């Protein structure tokens, strides 16, 4: 989380579970980032994260810049260093 914060990235999770379920899950696992509820899977659909069955969610990572452009997109769970490197300004 510290690497994301240093890069100015605010992580959050999105899945179809309800708000109450998210609260219990996040509390149980001590998440330090928000979880958003997407019960109709509109966000998942918009970001092409639905599996072929139209119901399951394919874990995906997107970094959306403040201006709305996508700076990083990858399926799976890439390591934090890879995400930060992809969106951080290059030096030298």
Protein Blocks (a to p, Z undefined) as FASTA:
>chain_A
ZZmmmnopacddddfbdfklmmmmmmmnopabdcdddfkommmmmnopacfkomaccddd
ddddfkopafbdcehjddfklmmmmmpcceZZ
